[in-house]
Amino acid sequence: MDPGAAPAPTATGFLSVLEEAERSDLLGRGRRRRYRRGATVFHEGGGSDAIVVVLSGRVKVSTVTPDGKEVVLAFRGPGDLLGELSAIDGGARSATVGALEPVDAAVVAATDFRAFLSAHPRVAILLLEMLARRLRDADRKRVEFGAHDTLGRVAARLVELAERYGEAVTDGVRITLPLSQEELAGWTGSSREAVGKALHALRGLGWVRTERRRITVLQMEPLRRRSM
């Protein structure tokens, strides 16, 4: 990393489970890079020459179906790793990652990342645990797609967003992730129209308040029960 680069913020995400020496070693192997809002961090099908460690800002992980429909796979934020699977197995990128807001990151060459894991076997185990959690989460979402209607899937994602990216306000929890209805539709496997109707129903129940790219959860427990 450039000697003059600003220090990384307090560690969260995957970085938070590393010891200080491990974190310093990982970040010291990378170079600092900033992505503007809307920029593509990497493309699906692209080369696997590096991983990206998010230091600040949040990104969207997505893929595109053969008919051109975007499917949102996940959102990642500070401390999270991007592209670790491709760096490990040498395969092509399995998804596209785009910056939802300005992102500061450390870009670590794949060879350096593998060397880092070899030097820190404990971290390799932690990485396996993280990947196992992501796999379980993906399995859970696949079950939701078959078992829940659109309203239930939207409720589940809003609960998840409030828990991960929520900040307390006077009347509830404001989701700080700037998310469009199209992106929420892509994340829930629904059409934009169906998501719009679901949000309208949730507003009518008094469980959420919506503004442009901003949602506030007013009643968390009823929303949570509807997501089950």
N, C-alpha and C positions, 0 to 999 in steps of 0.2 A: 504493500500500500504506500502511496506517496507520503514521504516524511512530513509534508506540510498539511496533510489532510486533517480535517477536524476529527476528534475522537468519536467513536461510535456511541450512540445513546445507550442508556441502561438496557441490558439484554433482556429480551423477551423471546417467545417462540422457542425454536430449537437452541438458539444461543443461550437461553436462560438455564439450560440443563448442563452446560459445559462449565468446567472449572475455569478460573481466570486465565491460567496458563494455556489451557486448551483453546479458549476463545481467542487469546492473543496470537497463538500460533496459526490458527485458521485464518483470521483476518489479516495477519501479517503476510500470508502467502498470496493475497489478492491485490487487486488494484481498484481504487475507488471510481465509481461511475454514477452519474446522475441521469435519470430518465424523466423527460417531461410528461405531464399528464397526457394520456392518449398514445404514448409511444409504445412500440412493441419491444418487449424485452428479448423474446425469441419466438420463432415460428415453429408450428407443428411440422414435423418432417425434416427439420433443419439438423445441422451437425451438432455433435455432443462434445464440444471441445472445452466446456467450462460449466461450473455451477455458479449460481448467483445467490448471495446472502443478502436478504432485504434488511437494511438498517433503519430506514424510515419510509413511510408511505405504504400504500396497499395496492395489490395487483389482482387481476382476474385471470384465472386459468380456464381455458375453454378449448373446444374442438368444434369442427364443422362437419355436419352430416353430408352424405353424397348429394342430397338435394339442396345444399347450401344453408341449412338451418344451424344457427349457433347453439351449442349445448354448453352451458356453464358447468364446469366440474368443481370448482372451489374458488375461494378467495384466500389470499395469503397476505401477511403483514410483517411488521418488524420482527426480526429474529428468525424468520422462516427461510428454509432452503428451497431453491428452485432448480430443477434440472438434475437432481442428484441421481435419479434412476439411469438416465442416459450417460452420466459421467461414470457410473459404475459398470454398466454392461456394454457401453459403446454404441448402443442403438440410437436410432433417430429420435428426435424430440417427439413425445407422444401427445403434446398439446401446445397451444399458443398461449403466451403470457403477455398481458397488456397492462400498462400502468393506469390505474384509476385516478391517481393523483400523483404529484411529483414524488419520485422514488430515489432515495440514495441507496446504493448497494455496493457490495464488495464482490468483484468478479474473480473467481479462483479457477485456474486452469484445471481440467479434469485430471491430468497427471499429478498435479500438486495436491488435489483433493484426495486422490487414492493414496498418495504418499502420506498425507496427514492421517488418514484412517489407519494405515499400517503403523504409524508412529504412536497412535493412541487407540489401542484395542478397545478400551472402555467406550470411546465415542462410537466405534463401529457398532457395538451392542445397542447403544442409545439410538443410533440411526435405524437399526432394524426394528426397535420398539416403535419408533415414530412411523415407519412405513407400515407396520402391522396395524397401528391405530387408524391410519388413513385407509387401509384396505377394509377394515371393519366398518368404518364410516361409509365407504362406498357401497358395501354390501347392504348396510342399513337403508341407505337412500334408494337402492334398487327395490327393496321390499316395499318401501313407502310408495313408490311409483305404482305398484300393483295393488296395494291395499287401501290407499287413500284417494279421495277425490281432490280436485284442484284446491278447494278451500282448505282441506286438511294439510296438503303439501305446502301451500303458501304460509299457513299458520306455523308449520314446523320450521320453515326457513326463517321466518321472522323471529321466532324464539331463539334460534341459533345465532342470528345476527345480533339480537339484543344482548345475548350473553357474551358474545365475543367482541362486539364493537359498540356496545351501548354505553351511554353516559346518562347519569341520573339528572332529570329535570324536575320542575315543580310538580308536574302531573303524570310523570311516568318515566320511561327510558327512551331516549332518543338514539336511533341507530345512526352512527356517524359515517358509515360507509355510503358513499354517493352512488346509489343504485337506481337504474332506470327500470321501468316496467318490462322492457324487452329483456334485460339481463335477469330479472327475477323470473320471467317466463322461461328463459333458457335454463335456469337453475332448477326449476320445478317440473320441467318436461311438459309445459303447458303452452297454450297460445297466449299472445299478449291480451287478446280480448277476454279470455277466461281469467287471467290474472287480474285484469281491470275489474271484472265482476266480483271476484273474490275480495279484492281490497274494498270495493264498494260495500259489500256485505259486512266486512269487518268494521268499516267506519260506521255503518248503521247500527251495529251492536255496541258501539262505543268502546271497542277494544283497541283501535288504532286511530291515529290522525296522520294524514298524508299531505305532503307538500311536494314541490318539484324536487325529485331526487332525494327526498328526506321522508322518513317514516318514524313516528313516535309511537311506541307501544304504551297504551294507557292502562290496559288490564292484562297483566302477564299470565296469571293463573288460568283464566278462561281460555286464553289463546293456547296455553300449553296443553290444556285438556283437549281442545279441539284438534291438536296436532297428533294425538295418540290414537 
